[in-house]
Amino acid sequence: MPKPYPPLQFTLDPASTDPLYRQLYSRFRHAIAEGILKPGDRIPSARSLAKELGLARGTVAVAYALLSAEGYVLARG
């Protein structure tokens, strides 16, 4: 049985000068730095997080791609 997702309380500001994908990326990096997300923790799929936050799936996918490229998350199929 897979581990449940850690509680993530992300608030994004559509009026911000930072794009939404960048805000999401920053929230994840902060959660990792603060220990809210630990090694081995699962995060929601791009599709489910996009639905939960009311964003386009591509927005979340870009944030996840940045996190993956920098080694913060590991994508598993």
Residue pairs with C-beta under 8 A, 6 or more apart in sequence:
2 42
3 40
3 41
3 42
4 42
5 41
5 42
5 43
5 44
6 31
6 36
6 37
6 38
6 41
8 27
8 31
8 36
8 37
8 43
8 44
10 24
10 27
10 53
12 20
12 23
12 24
12 27
12 53
12 55
13 23
14 20
16 23
18 26
20 55
20 59
21 59
21 60
21 62
21 63
21 66
22 63
24 53
24 55
24 59
24 60
24 63
25 63
25 66
25 67
28 37
28 43
28 63
28 67
28 72
28 73
29 67
29 72
31 37
32 72
37 43
43 49
43 73
44 52
46 57
46 60
46 61
46 64
47 57
47 60
49 55
49 60
50 56
50 57
50 59
50 60
53 60
64 73
64 75
67 73
68 74
68 75
